[in-house]
Each structure stands twice: as structure tokens, then as C-alpha cells.
Amino acid sequence: MTTYTISVFTTNTIGLLNRITIIFTRRRLNIECLTVSETERKGVSRFTIVIRNENREIVEKLVRQIRKITDVLAVFGYLDDEIVFNEIALFKIATPLGSPALDVKTINLDWNAKVVHWGLDYVVVEKNGSEEEINEFYAYLKQWEILEYIKSGRVAVGKTEKGLVEYLPEGDWEIV
């Protein structure tokens, strides 16, 4: 399966997420992860959607269909080598008295992660990286009791000279 990252720039409109996800549902495509954020342009939101599919033509049809939605300003589809991307994960690890000590030095230096909160009998560790890096770190942390685990969706920027908002339709866009 090939991983595709689709960046959708939209006006900030109620119900737009539903209109976009309906297109995936109709085509029986599963969204692996979805991140929505404001951009550097006031009133413009960015949806970063990750899907896995074997057929590039299906993905290209999907992108064309999303472009037809009224409040969509621009849509771009990428393969992994065409973007810079990352995810973030938070791990809540039990550290009760008498349990094996958490090796913070290894977490910081070897895994490039950091403890962001110390509780009485737990710590919260943050790890940024690719999906594979986060999965490997998760496997490492299994030697302790993982109380909670949450991972964000992908955030990505294109490896283009210009920012993607430069490709938006002409308008009086205020920079935030």
C-alpha cells in the first residue's frame, strides 16, 4: 500500500469536515489520520489527511472531487518523499514506588523524547517523529506500565520553494 498525504485548504466553514469525509465514505476509503489547523492566513484552515491505497488513479479522482466543494480553496496530494512530516505522541507511564526506574537519560538522548510532566506516581513523556519512530518508542516503553497513550495525526509541509498558501486563489488574505 502506498501512503498519500492530502492537504486541503479551506475557508473556515461549519459542516465542511462532514462534506469532505462524505467523499471518502462514498468511495469506501479509510482515513488513516486527519489533522485540521488554522494556517498563516486568517480565515484559512488546512486539513491534512492521510490515506493508504494501491491505486494512484483512485486518489487522483478523490483529490479532483474534493476540489469541487464550494469552500475548498486548494487541494494537493503528496507521496511521503515529497513532504516533511511529523507526528506527536504522549505516553502516561506509571512510576509507583518500588517499580523499575524510568531511564530518563535514555529517553532524552537515545529516543529524542522528553518528560513533560512529573506526577506523584506517573510521568508523561512526549515523542515527536514519524509513525515508525513512535511505534518503536512505544515498544521500548512497554517494559513499564503504560497508563495512557495518544498520538496526533500527521502534520506536513511540502518540499516546495513557496508555501502552499501562495497557490491559493487571489484574495485579500490577512497574515496572522
C-alpha positions in Angstrom: 0.0 0.0 0.0 1.2 3.5 -0.8 0.7 6.3 1.7 -0.7 9.6 0.4 -1.0 12.8 2.3 -3.7 15.2 1.0 -3.5 18.9 2.0 -6.8 20.7 1.7 -7.0 24.4 2.2 -10.5 25.7 3.0 -12.4 28.7 4.4 -13.3 28.1 8.0 -16.9 27.0 7.5 -19.3 24.9 9.7 -20.0 21.5 8.3 -17.1 21.4 5.9 -15.4 18.4 7.6 -18.6 16.4 7.0 -18.7 17.3 3.3 -15.1 16.3 2.9 -15.4 13.0 4.8 -18.5 12.0 2.8 -16.4 11.9 -0.3 -14.1 9.3 1.4 -17.2 7.3 2.6 -18.8 7.2 -0.8 -15.5 5.9 -2.3 -15.1 3.4 0.6 -11.7 4.9 1.5 -10.5 4.8 5.1 -8.9 7.9 6.5 -5.8 6.8 8.5 -5.4 10.1 10.2 -6.8 13.6 10.0 -5.4 16.9 11.4 -7.1 20.3 11.0 -5.4 23.5 11.8 -5.5 27.2 11.0 -2.9 28.5 8.6 -0.8 31.6 8.5 -3.7 33.2 6.5 -6.6 34.5 8.6 -9.8 32.5 7.9 -8.0 29.7 6.0 -7.9 26.2 7.5 -5.7 23.3 6.5 -6.9 19.7 6.6 -4.0 17.1 6.5 -5.5 13.8 5.5 -3.5 10.5 5.3 -4.8 7.5 3.3 -3.3 4.3 2.1 -4.2 2.9 -1.3 -2.7 0.8 -4.0 -4.3 2.8 -6.9 -3.0 6.3 -7.6 -5.8 6.9 -10.1 -8.4 6.5 -7.3 -6.5 9.0 -5.1 -6.3 11.5 -8.0 -10.1 11.2 -8.6 -10.6 11.8 -4.8 -8.5 15.0 -5.0 -10.5 16.2 -8.0 -13.8 15.5 -6.2 -12.6 17.4 -3.1 -11.7 20.4 -5.3 -15.3 20.7 -6.4 -16.5 21.5 -2.8 -17.5 25.2 -2.7 -15.5 26.2 0.4 -12.3 24.4 -0.7 -9.6 26.8 -1.9 -6.9 24.3 -3.0 -6.0 20.6 -2.7 -2.6 19.0 -3.0 -1.8 15.3 -2.9 1.7 14.0 -1.9 3.8 10.9 -1.6 6.0 10.7 1.5 9.2 11.7 -0.3 7.5 15.0 -1.4 6.8 16.3 2.1 8.3 16.9 5.5 6.1 15.4 8.1 5.9 14.5 11.8 3.5 13.2 14.5 3.5 13.7 18.2 2.6 11.2 20.9 2.1 11.4 24.6 2.7 8.5 26.9 1.5 8.4 30.6 3.8 5.9 32.3 3.2 4.5 35.8 6.1 5.1 38.2 4.8 3.9 41.6 7.3 3.3 44.5 9.1 0.1 44.1 8.7 -0.1 40.3 11.6 -0.2 37.9 13.1 3.3 37.5 12.4 5.2 34.3 15.6 5.8 32.4 15.2 9.5 31.6 18.7 9.8 30.1 18.0 7.1 27.6 14.6 8.6 26.8 16.1 12.0 26.2 19.3 11.1 24.4 18.6 7.8 22.6 15.0 8.3 21.8 14.9 12.1 21.4 11.8 12.3 23.7 11.2 14.2 26.9 9.4 14.1 30.1 6.8 16.9 30.0 5.1 16.2 33.4 6.1 14.6 36.6 3.2 13.3 38.8 3.4 11.5 42.1 3.2 8.1 40.6 3.4 8.7 36.9 5.2 10.7 34.3 4.1 12.0 30.9 6.6 11.6 28.1 6.3 13.4 24.7 7.8 11.9 21.5 7.8 13.6 18.1 8.7 11.8 14.9 7.5 9.5 12.2 4.9 6.8 12.8 7.6 4.2 12.8 9.7 6.1 15.3 6.8 6.5 17.6 5.9 2.8 17.3 9.5 1.8 18.1 9.4 4.1 21.2 6.1 2.6 22.2 7.7 -0.9 22.1 10.6 0.4 24.2 8.2 1.8 26.8 6.2 -1.4 27.2 8.7 -2.5 29.9 6.9 0.0 32.1 3.1 0.2 32.6 1.6 2.5 30.0 -1.5 4.1 31.6 -2.4 6.2 28.6 -1.2 6.7 25.0 -2.4 9.2 22.4 -0.9 10.0 19.0 -1.7 13.0 16.8 -2.4 12.9 13.2 0.3 13.8 10.7 1.3 17.4 10.2 3.1 18.1 7.0 4.6 20.8 4.7 5.5 20.4 1.1 9.1 20.4 -0.1 8.3 23.3 -2.4 10.1 26.6 -2.7 6.9 28.5 -1.9 4.5 28.0 0.9 1.3 26.2 -0.3 -0.8 29.2 0.6 0.9 31.0 -2.2 -1.2 28.8 -4.6 -4.5 29.9 -3.1 -6.9 31.9 -5.2 -6.3 35.7 -5.3 -7.8 37.4 -2.3 -7.0 39.9 0.4 -5.6 37.4 2.8 -4.5 38.8 6.1 -1.4 37.2 7.5 -1.9 36.1 11.2 
